[in-house]
Structures are given as structure tokens and as C-alpha cells.
Amino acid sequence: MHQLSGLDTTFLNIETPTTYGHVSGLAVFDPSEADHTPTLDEMKALIRDRIHLLPPYRRRLVQVPFGLDQPYWIEDPDFDLDFHVRQLALPPPGDRFQLADQVARIVSRPLDRSRPLWELYLIGGLEGGLFAELTKIHHCAVDGVSGAEILGNLLDVDPSPRVVDPPDRPWTPDEEPSQVEMLMRGILSVAATPRKGMRLGIKSIRHLPQIAESFGFGPLPGADRINRLTGRQRAEMLSQAPTKPPRTSFNGRISAHRRFAYTSIGLDRVKAVKGAFGVTVNDVIMAMCAGTLRRHLDSHGELPADPLVAMVPVSVRTKEQSGTYGNQVASMTASLHTDIENPAERLLAIHESMRVAKEKHQALPAEILQDLAQFTAPAIAARASRVIARAAVAEIVDLPFNVVISNVPGPQLPLYGLGAKLVANYPISAINDGVGLNMTVQSYNGSLDFGFVACRELVPDLWELIDRLNDSLDALEAAAGEFETP
């Protein structure tokens, strides 16, 4: 048995009838250079051959009664691969709009918690002879980096699938624990809570100057002395944007239904803008998304005077944690400067915002946030997270941010699945009440693959945002031609 971390459990607890905790990916393949299009049986055989490299695929949740402690993973004694791997085909012509609609319907369905929390769909009938693989997996099992590791274990760097070494020892399923056993584990955890709280308190005191700043109290008097006494340098922090997020049409209560839209943009174009302005690739991506949102809101007559604020996930996974799966992620918020009309000025302002976010470190240390999640009982944390989300939607408290913008690095070489070349890999992330739009990009083989997810009711014209994303890059390229580096 393997216990979920507090952060893993947080992603489990966010689920409601309208909010789902899984994340997905749409991998599109071209089999034209292979001798045939892969079949469902071949896909199952590949997974069976490599499943020892994919631990989350055979793990099932076991809950602690009354939510006294974080749930556990067990090796599922009833694992059934046929349940998880499925096949369907699009009707002619199989264009991108049909594919996106089908994907949106599939990702709008929650995963079955009585089984391992993943599904894979082999989708045929795409125009041009292409096919796709849609993977759903719960965020409590993986983050963006570990999700990419799973994909890497299923793909190859050559058209011929590699030979994978067998596991060191045969897989052994767990015997499902009784509710009495799980209750005793929860009681023992509750008994250890004071010790957990003491350790957390000691760690919090060591970070007291940074915690004070994160809550807006400014530099704490005697902060330098506290740091010297505790033997700490200024800790790595995650930032909060200096302005409050304004409310937009996509910052409401979400429904159970989703929209999905996607596109690919050449990484060389983004790098050219990066070089012209002396910024980072991520700065350009943020500016592209900011320009897209500005154009979208302006066209609907609802561009706010205050700039939108984005939440930016940040991986805190270390080299030692590679291959461990689960979540090692934190977040920071940054202004998108959508109040600035000039695209060049907006990009430079975003560059400065991101620089300040990284250097000033104005929020809690990432490890403190993770420890707080671990310390809080799941039953309490679940209710608290839902109350906060509803309060933000009801305008009782401020929105934490307007939109999620995530940039997941990927391999810069061609990959293959069962002999077919991977053409693109579009991320499909999650949304929740108050934040009905997610803009995620994953890089792959000289391309940036964007996947936009939104509430079906809050953002009825999601493909227009995709069009405006290209327009936003066009505007940055035009500005780059006129820009002179100081």
C-alpha cells in the first residue's frame, strides 16, 4: 500500500458533479510510413508489455473511513485492462471540430473510483488517414511532468518498438484491506496529528519572515535576525500578482460540460520573438495568451480596465523524485497586463512581472504549502476547498485568478507509437468554479501544441480564441520587426 500525499488528495477532493479531477492528453499519429494502422489489440499488448513501467495504471484507491487521513493506493487485485482501453471512430470527414467535440464529451465524464483512475481511447477516422490516442488519468496520480513520463514509456524514438526489459520481480496484487483496518490506520494518524503539527509549526517559524510577506504585511521587523537565528537564507518563494483579478464572463460557476479546441504553432516563430525582445519562450507564450484574451474580451465589449491575472503551475519535482509519480507542483500568479494595448509593451511588462514573481518570492514556500495540505484532514480540506470556490463565484471573496496558463516542456525529437509517427500532443487540463478557462501548451519536436479547455456554457466560442492566438503571435512578430533592443 502507498499513501497519497496531501497535495495528491487535494486534487481528489476538488471533484464535484461539475468539476473533474482528471487531466487528459490527445496524441495524434500519422501511420502513413508504417505498414498498417495500429489495432486495439496491439495497443493492449503494448501496455501489457510495459505496464511495469506505469505504476499508476494498476493502482486503485482505498479510502480511510470518515476522511480521517489521506487515502491509499493498492495494487488492484481485480485489474482489468480491457475496461481501460477502448476504441471508437469518427464519422466522415473526421475533421478537427468533430475530434474536439468527441474529446470534450469523453473528458466530461468522471473516472470510476472503484477502478484504477485512467482510460485510453484509440480514435480512428481522422481526416488525412491519421488516428489519435486520448488518455485520461486522475490528477491525484500524476502532475504534468509525471504524466509526460507515462507518455514517454509508451512511445519510442524509432518506428520499431523497443524491447523492454521485464520487471525485476513479478507483479503481486494487494489484498484489499478491510474497513476496520483502514479505520485503525486513520485513528493512528489522528493520534500522530500533534506531532505533525509541531513539526509544521517549527518549519513555519523558520520561514516566518517570508510567511508574513506572503500575507501582505510587508517585511517583518527583525526578519534578518530571525533568518540568522534559524540559519536560513531567504527561501525560494512563489509569487502573488500585485493586482486583484477583475471578473469576466468565464469566471462564473461551471457546468458539467466542456469545450475543447487545439492548434499547433512552430516553436521557431516563438523563439524569433523571444530573441528580438530579449525575453523567454514562456514570456512569449504568456503574452500570446494575454493578447488572445484581450482581443476576445474586447470583441465582446467586456475588456476590464484592470489586467487579468493568470495562475501559472510550477514544477517543484527534483531529480531524485523523477519516476515517483504523484504531484510535485506549486503555483504562482502573475499579471497578464491585458490593460496595455501595445503588444510589445505588453510582452515586456509580462517579462518584468514574471521576473519579479521569480525573484521577489512573495508567497509561501512551496514545501510549506505541501505540508499544510498533508496536515489537514481530507474531510475538512474537501469541504473547505468547495466553500472557498463557491464564495469566489458568489463574489463573497476575491477571485484568486482569472485563468490558468501552463507550459509543459516536452521532447524535441520525433516519437513513434506502434510504428506510427507522433504528429502532435495536445494537453487537456481541468477547470473549476470561478475559473472556467484553461490554456495549456506542451512543446514537442519543434512545435508548441496548445489545448484550450472551457466550460461549455461560459465560453461558447472557444475556437475563436484559437484563431486569436495565431493573431496574437502575428502581432508580436510584427512588433518584433520594429523593436530595437536597448
C-alpha positions as CSV (number, residue, x, y, z in Angstrom):
1,M,0.0,0.0,0.0
2,H,1.1,3.5,-0.8
3,Q,-0.5,6.6,0.8
4,L,-1.4,9.6,-1.3
5,S,0.2,12.9,-0.3
6,G,-1.8,15.8,1.0
7,L,-1.4,17.5,-2.4
8,D,-2.5,14.4,-4.3
9,T,-5.6,14.2,-2.1
10,T,-6.3,17.9,-2.8
11,F,-6.8,17.0,-6.5
12,L,-9.0,14.1,-5.4
13,N,-11.1,16.4,-3.2
14,I,-11.8,19.1,-5.8
15,E,-14.3,16.8,-7.6
16,T,-17.9,17.7,-7.6
17,P,-20.7,16.9,-10.1
18,T,-19.4,19.7,-12.3
19,T,-15.7,19.6,-11.5
20,Y,-13.4,16.8,-12.5
21,G,-10.0,15.9,-11.2
22,H,-8.6,14.2,-14.2
23,V,-6.3,15.6,-16.8
24,S,-6.0,14.3,-20.4
25,G,-3.9,14.3,-23.5
26,L,-4.7,14.0,-27.1
27,A,-1.8,12.4,-29.1
28,V,-2.3,12.5,-32.9
29,F,-0.4,10.0,-35.1
30,D,0.4,9.6,-38.8
31,P,0.7,5.9,-39.8
32,S,1.5,6.6,-43.4
33,E,5.1,5.4,-43.0
34,A,4.1,2.3,-41.1
35,D,2.9,-0.9,-42.7
36,H,-0.5,-0.6,-41.1
37,T,-2.7,1.4,-38.7
38,P,-2.3,0.0,-35.1
39,T,-5.2,-2.0,-33.8
40,L,-6.8,-2.1,-30.4
41,D,-5.3,-5.5,-29.6
42,E,-1.8,-4.2,-30.5
43,M,-2.3,-1.2,-28.1
44,K,-3.4,-3.6,-25.3
45,A,-0.4,-5.8,-26.0
46,L,2.0,-2.8,-25.8
47,I,0.5,-1.7,-22.5
48,R,0.7,-5.2,-21.0
49,D,4.4,-5.4,-22.1
50,R,5.2,-2.1,-20.4
51,I,2.8,-1.8,-17.6
52,H,5.5,-2.4,-15.0
53,L,6.9,1.0,-16.2
54,L,3.5,2.6,-15.5
55,P,2.7,2.1,-11.7
56,P,-0.4,4.3,-11.7
57,Y,-2.1,2.1,-14.2
58,R,-2.6,-0.8,-11.8
59,R,-3.2,1.2,-8.6
60,R,-6.7,1.6,-7.1
61,L,-7.9,3.9,-4.3
62,V,-8.8,2.8,-0.9
63,Q,-10.4,5.4,1.4
64,V,-9.9,5.8,5.1
65,P,-13.4,5.9,6.8
66,F,-14.8,9.3,7.7
67,G,-11.9,11.0,5.8
68,L,-9.6,10.8,8.9
69,D,-6.5,10.5,6.8
70,Q,-5.3,10.6,3.2
71,P,-6.4,7.7,1.0
72,Y,-4.1,4.8,-0.1
73,W,-3.2,3.2,-3.3
74,I,-3.3,-0.6,-3.5
75,E,-2.2,-2.8,-6.4
76,D,-5.7,-3.6,-7.8
77,P,-6.5,-7.3,-7.3
78,D,-9.2,-7.1,-9.9
79,F,-7.3,-5.2,-12.5
80,D,-8.9,-5.5,-16.0
81,L,-7.0,-3.9,-18.9
82,D,-9.9,-4.4,-21.3
83,F,-12.0,-2.0,-19.2
84,H,-9.5,0.8,-19.5
85,V,-8.5,0.6,-23.2
86,R,-11.3,1.4,-25.7
87,Q,-11.8,2.2,-29.3
88,L,-14.1,4.4,-31.4
89,A,-14.1,6.1,-34.8
90,L,-15.3,9.5,-36.1
91,P,-17.8,9.7,-38.9
92,P,-16.6,11.3,-42.2
93,P,-14.9,13.7,-42.7
94,G,-13.3,13.3,-39.3
95,D,-12.1,17.0,-39.1
96,R,-10.7,18.8,-36.1
97,F,-14.0,20.1,-34.9
98,Q,-15.5,16.6,-34.8
99,L,-12.5,15.3,-32.9
100,A,-12.6,18.2,-30.4
101,D,-16.3,17.6,-29.8
102,Q,-15.8,13.9,-29.2
103,V,-12.9,14.6,-26.9
104,A,-14.9,17.2,-24.9
105,R,-17.7,14.6,-24.4
106,I,-15.3,12.0,-23.1
107,V,-13.4,14.2,-20.7
108,S,-16.7,15.5,-19.3
109,R,-17.3,12.1,-17.8
110,P,-15.7,11.4,-14.3
111,L,-13.5,8.4,-13.8
112,D,-14.7,5.3,-12.0
113,R,-13.1,5.4,-8.5
114,S,-13.7,1.7,-8.0
115,R,-11.0,1.1,-10.6
116,P,-7.6,2.4,-11.4
117,L,-8.1,6.1,-12.4
118,W,-7.3,6.1,-16.1
119,E,-8.7,5.4,-19.5
120,L,-7.2,5.3,-23.0
121,Y,-9.3,5.7,-26.2
122,L,-8.0,4.8,-29.7
123,I,-9.8,7.1,-32.1
124,G,-9.9,6.4,-35.8
125,G,-11.5,8.0,-38.8
126,L,-9.5,11.3,-38.7
127,E,-9.0,13.1,-42.0
128,G,-5.8,12.5,-43.7
129,G,-5.6,8.9,-42.5
130,L,-4.5,10.0,-39.0
131,F,-5.6,8.4,-35.8
132,A,-5.5,9.6,-32.2
133,E,-5.0,8.4,-28.7
134,L,-6.9,10.1,-25.9
135,T,-5.6,9.4,-22.4
136,K,-7.5,10.3,-19.2
137,I,-5.7,10.0,-15.9
138,H,-6.6,11.5,-12.5
139,H,-4.5,14.4,-11.3
140,C,-4.2,12.8,-7.9
141,A,-1.9,10.2,-9.6
142,V,0.2,12.4,-11.9
143,D,1.2,16.0,-12.5
144,G,2.3,17.4,-15.8
145,V,5.9,16.1,-15.6
146,S,5.0,12.6,-14.4
147,G,2.2,12.5,-17.0
148,A,4.8,13.2,-19.7
149,E,6.9,10.3,-18.2
150,I,4.0,7.9,-18.7
151,L,3.7,9.0,-22.3
152,G,7.4,8.6,-22.8
153,N,7.2,5.0,-21.5
154,L,4.5,4.2,-24.1
155,L,6.3,5.8,-27.1
156,D,9.6,5.1,-28.9
157,V,12.3,7.1,-30.5
158,D,12.3,4.8,-33.6
159,P,9.4,3.4,-35.7
160,S,10.3,-0.1,-34.4
161,P,9.0,-0.6,-30.9
162,R,11.9,-1.1,-28.5
163,V,12.4,-4.3,-26.5
164,V,11.6,-3.5,-22.8
165,D,13.3,-5.4,-20.1
166,P,10.9,-7.5,-17.9
167,P,10.3,-6.4,-14.3
168,D,12.8,-7.4,-11.7
169,R,10.1,-9.4,-9.9
170,P,6.6,-10.4,-10.8
171,W,3.7,-8.0,-10.0
172,T,1.8,-9.0,-7.0
173,P,-1.7,-7.6,-6.3
174,D,-2.6,-6.4,-2.9
175,E,-5.3,-8.0,-0.8
176,E,-7.9,-5.3,-0.3
177,P,-7.8,-4.1,3.3
178,S,-11.0,-4.2,5.4
179,Q,-12.8,-1.0,6.6
180,V,-11.7,-1.9,10.1
181,E,-8.1,-2.0,9.1
182,M,-8.4,1.4,7.3
183,L,-10.2,2.9,10.3
184,M,-7.4,1.9,12.6
185,R,-4.9,3.5,10.2
186,G,-6.9,6.7,10.3
187,I,-7.1,6.6,14.1
188,L,-3.3,6.2,14.4
189,S,-2.9,9.1,12.1
190,V,-5.1,11.3,14.2
191,A,-3.1,10.3,17.3
192,A,0.0,11.5,15.5
193,T,-1.5,14.8,14.5
194,P,0.0,16.8,17.4
195,R,3.5,15.6,16.4
196,K,2.7,16.6,12.7
197,G,1.5,20.0,13.9
198,M,4.6,20.6,16.0
199,R,6.9,19.8,13.1
200,L,4.9,22.0,10.8
201,G,5.0,24.8,13.4
202,I,8.7,24.6,13.7
203,K,9.1,24.8,10.0
204,S,6.7,27.7,9.8
205,I,8.6,29.6,12.4
206,R,11.8,29.2,10.4
207,H,10.0,30.7,7.4
208,L,8.2,33.4,9.4
209,P,9.6,36.4,7.6
210,Q,8.5,35.0,4.2
211,I,5.1,34.0,5.5
212,A,4.5,37.5,6.8
213,E,5.3,39.0,3.5
214,S,3.1,36.5,1.7
215,F,0.1,37.7,3.6
216,G,0.8,41.3,2.6
217,F,2.3,42.5,5.9
218,G,5.5,43.7,4.2
219,P,9.0,43.0,5.6
220,L,8.7,41.7,9.1
221,P,10.7,43.8,11.7
222,G,13.7,41.8,12.7
223,A,13.4,39.5,9.7
224,D,17.1,39.4,9.1
225,R,17.8,38.5,12.7
226,I,15.1,35.7,12.6
227,N,16.8,34.3,9.4
228,R,20.2,34.4,11.1
229,L,18.9,32.7,14.2
230,T,17.1,29.9,12.2
231,G,20.1,29.6,9.9
232,R,18.2,30.3,6.8
233,Q,18.7,32.3,3.7
234,R,15.7,33.9,2.1
235,A,13.6,30.9,1.0
236,E,12.5,30.1,-2.6
237,M,9.0,31.6,-2.8
238,L,6.1,31.6,-5.2
239,S,4.6,34.9,-6.1
240,Q,1.2,36.5,-6.0
241,A,0.2,39.1,-8.5
242,P,0.1,42.7,-7.2
243,T,-3.4,43.4,-8.5
244,K,-6.8,41.8,-7.8
245,P,-8.3,39.8,-10.7
246,P,-11.3,41.5,-12.3
247,R,-14.3,39.4,-13.1
248,T,-15.1,38.2,-16.6
249,S,-17.7,36.1,-18.3
250,F,-15.6,32.9,-17.9
251,N,-15.2,33.5,-14.1
252,G,-18.5,32.0,-13.1
253,R,-19.9,28.7,-11.8
254,I,-19.1,26.0,-14.3
255,S,-21.4,23.3,-15.7
256,A,-20.6,19.6,-16.1
257,H,-20.0,20.1,-19.8
258,R,-16.7,21.1,-21.6
259,R,-15.4,22.5,-24.8
260,F,-12.0,21.7,-26.2
261,A,-10.1,23.4,-29.0
262,Y,-6.5,23.0,-30.1
263,T,-3.8,24.2,-32.5
264,S,0.0,23.8,-33.2
265,I,2.4,26.7,-33.6
266,G,6.0,26.5,-34.7
267,L,8.5,26.9,-31.9
268,D,10.9,28.7,-34.2
269,R,8.4,31.6,-34.6
270,V,8.2,32.0,-30.8
271,K,11.9,31.8,-30.4
272,A,12.3,34.5,-33.1
273,V,10.1,36.8,-31.0
274,K,12.0,35.8,-27.8
275,G,15.3,36.7,-29.4
276,A,14.1,40.1,-30.7
277,F,12.8,41.2,-27.3
278,G,15.4,39.5,-25.1
279,V,12.8,37.6,-23.1
280,T,12.0,33.9,-22.5
281,V,9.9,31.5,-24.5
282,N,7.5,31.3,-21.6
283,D,7.2,35.1,-21.6
284,V,6.1,35.0,-25.3
285,I,3.6,32.2,-24.6
286,M,2.1,34.2,-21.7
287,A,2.0,37.3,-24.0
288,M,0.3,35.3,-26.8
289,C,-2.4,34.1,-24.3
290,A,-2.8,37.6,-22.9
291,G,-3.2,39.1,-26.4
292,T,-5.8,36.4,-27.1
293,L,-7.8,37.2,-24.0
294,R,-7.6,40.9,-24.6
295,R,-8.9,40.6,-28.2
296,H,-11.6,38.1,-27.1
297,L,-13.0,40.3,-24.2
298,D,-12.7,43.4,-26.3
299,S,-14.8,41.9,-29.1
300,H,-17.5,41.1,-26.5
301,G,-17.4,44.6,-25.0
302,E,-16.2,43.3,-21.6
303,L,-12.5,44.2,-21.5
304,P,-11.9,45.2,-17.9
305,A,-9.8,48.2,-17.0
306,D,-7.7,46.2,-14.6
307,P,-5.4,43.5,-16.0
308,L,-6.3,39.8,-15.9
309,V,-4.3,37.6,-13.6
310,A,-3.1,34.1,-14.5
311,M,-2.2,31.2,-12.3
312,V,1.0,29.5,-13.5
313,P,1.7,26.0,-12.3
314,V,5.4,25.4,-11.3
315,S,7.0,22.0,-11.1
316,V,9.0,21.5,-7.8
317,R,10.0,18.0,-8.7
318,T,13.6,17.2,-8.0
319,K,15.8,14.8,-9.9
320,E,15.5,12.4,-7.0
321,Q,11.7,12.4,-7.4
322,S,11.8,11.6,-11.1
323,G,9.7,8.5,-11.8
324,T,7.9,8.7,-8.5
325,Y,4.7,9.9,-10.0
326,G,2.1,11.8,-7.8
327,N,2.2,15.6,-7.6
328,Q,5.2,17.8,-7.0
329,V,3.8,21.1,-8.2
330,A,3.1,24.5,-6.8
331,S,1.8,27.7,-8.4
332,M,2.4,31.4,-8.7
333,T,0.1,34.2,-10.0
334,A,1.2,36.9,-12.5
335,S,-0.4,39.9,-14.2
336,L,-1.2,39.5,-17.9
337,H,-1.2,43.2,-18.4
338,T,-4.3,43.0,-20.6
339,D,-4.9,46.7,-19.9
340,I,-1.9,47.5,-22.2
341,E,-2.9,47.8,-25.9
342,N,0.6,47.8,-27.5
343,P,1.7,44.1,-27.9
344,A,5.4,44.9,-27.5
345,E,4.8,46.9,-24.3
346,R,2.5,44.1,-23.0
347,L,5.2,41.5,-23.6
348,L,7.9,43.5,-21.8
349,A,5.5,44.1,-18.9
350,I,4.8,40.4,-18.7
351,H,8.5,39.7,-18.8
352,E,9.0,42.0,-15.9
353,S,6.1,40.5,-13.9
354,M,7.5,37.0,-14.4
355,R,10.9,38.2,-13.3
356,V,9.6,39.8,-10.2
357,A,7.5,36.7,-9.5
358,K,10.6,34.6,-9.5
359,E,13.0,37.0,-7.7
360,K,10.9,38.6,-5.1
361,H,9.3,35.4,-3.9
362,Q,6.3,37.0,-2.3
363,A,4.3,33.9,-1.4
364,L,4.6,30.9,0.9
365,P,7.5,28.5,0.4
366,A,6.3,25.6,-1.8
367,E,7.2,23.0,0.8
368,I,5.1,24.8,3.5
369,L,2.1,24.7,1.2
370,Q,2.6,21.0,0.6
371,D,3.0,20.3,4.3
372,L,-0.2,22.2,5.1
373,A,-2.1,20.0,2.6
374,Q,-0.6,16.9,4.2
375,F,-1.5,18.1,7.7
376,T,-5.2,18.9,7.0
377,A,-7.7,16.1,7.3
378,P,-9.1,15.2,3.9
379,A,-12.7,15.5,5.0
380,I,-12.1,19.1,6.2
381,A,-10.0,20.0,3.2
382,A,-12.6,18.8,0.8
383,R,-15.3,20.9,2.3
384,A,-13.1,24.0,2.7
385,S,-12.0,23.9,-0.9
386,R,-15.6,23.8,-2.1
387,V,-16.7,26.5,0.2
388,I,-13.9,28.8,-1.0
389,A,-14.7,28.2,-4.7
390,R,-18.4,28.9,-4.2
391,A,-17.6,32.0,-2.2
392,A,-15.4,33.3,-5.0
393,V,-18.2,32.7,-7.6
394,A,-20.7,34.4,-5.3
395,E,-18.3,37.4,-5.0
396,I,-18.1,36.9,-1.2
397,V,-14.3,36.7,-1.5
398,D,-12.0,37.9,-4.3
399,L,-11.2,35.6,-7.2
400,P,-7.8,34.1,-6.8
401,F,-7.1,34.4,-10.6
402,N,-8.9,34.6,-13.9
403,V,-7.3,31.8,-16.0
404,V,-4.8,29.0,-15.8
405,I,-1.9,29.2,-18.2
406,S,0.5,26.2,-18.1
407,N,3.6,25.4,-20.2
408,V,4.8,21.8,-20.1
409,P,8.2,21.1,-21.7
410,G,8.3,18.1,-23.9
411,P,10.9,16.1,-26.0
412,Q,12.4,17.9,-29.1
413,L,12.7,14.8,-31.2
414,P,10.2,12.7,-33.2
415,L,8.5,9.9,-31.3
416,Y,6.5,6.9,-32.5
417,G,3.7,4.8,-31.2
418,L,3.5,1.2,-32.6
419,G,5.3,2.4,-35.7
420,A,3.2,5.5,-36.3
421,K,4.8,8.9,-36.0
422,L,3.5,11.2,-33.3
423,V,2.4,14.4,-35.1
424,A,1.2,16.5,-32.1
425,N,0.4,16.0,-28.4
426,Y,-2.3,18.4,-27.2
427,P,-2.8,18.8,-23.4
428,I,-6.3,18.8,-22.0
429,S,-6.3,20.2,-18.4
430,A,-9.0,20.9,-15.9
431,I,-11.2,23.8,-14.9
432,N,-13.2,24.6,-11.7
433,D,-15.8,27.0,-10.3
434,G,-14.7,30.6,-10.8
435,V,-12.0,29.7,-13.4
436,G,-13.8,28.3,-16.4
437,L,-10.9,28.5,-18.9
438,N,-7.6,26.7,-19.0
439,M,-4.9,27.4,-21.6
440,T,-2.1,24.8,-21.6
441,V,0.7,24.2,-24.1
442,Q,3.1,21.4,-24.5
443,S,6.2,21.5,-26.6
444,Y,7.1,18.7,-28.9
445,N,9.6,18.3,-31.8
446,G,9.9,21.9,-32.7
447,S,6.2,22.7,-32.2
448,L,4.0,24.2,-29.5
449,D,0.8,22.2,-29.1
450,F,-1.9,24.3,-27.4
451,G,-5.0,22.8,-25.8
452,F,-7.8,25.1,-24.6
453,V,-10.5,23.7,-22.2
454,A,-13.5,25.7,-21.1
455,C,-17.0,25.3,-19.6
456,R,-19.4,24.8,-22.5
457,E,-21.8,27.4,-21.2
458,L,-19.3,30.1,-20.1
459,V,-17.2,30.0,-23.3
460,P,-19.3,29.1,-26.3
461,D,-16.8,30.3,-28.9
462,L,-13.6,28.6,-27.9
463,W,-12.4,28.1,-31.4
464,E,-12.3,31.9,-31.8
465,L,-9.8,32.0,-29.0
466,I,-7.6,29.6,-31.0
467,D,-7.9,31.9,-34.0
468,R,-6.9,34.9,-31.9
469,L,-3.9,33.0,-30.5
470,N,-2.5,32.9,-34.0
471,D,-3.4,36.6,-34.5
472,S,-1.7,37.5,-31.2
473,L,1.5,35.8,-32.4
474,D,1.3,37.7,-35.7
475,A,1.1,41.0,-33.8
476,L,4.1,40.1,-31.7
477,E,6.1,39.2,-34.8
478,A,5.1,42.5,-36.4
479,A,6.2,44.3,-33.3
480,A,9.5,42.4,-33.2
481,G,10.3,43.7,-36.6
482,E,10.1,47.2,-35.4
483,F,11.6,46.7,-32.0
484,E,15.1,47.8,-31.2
485,T,16.8,46.2,-28.3
486,P,18.1,48.9,-25.8
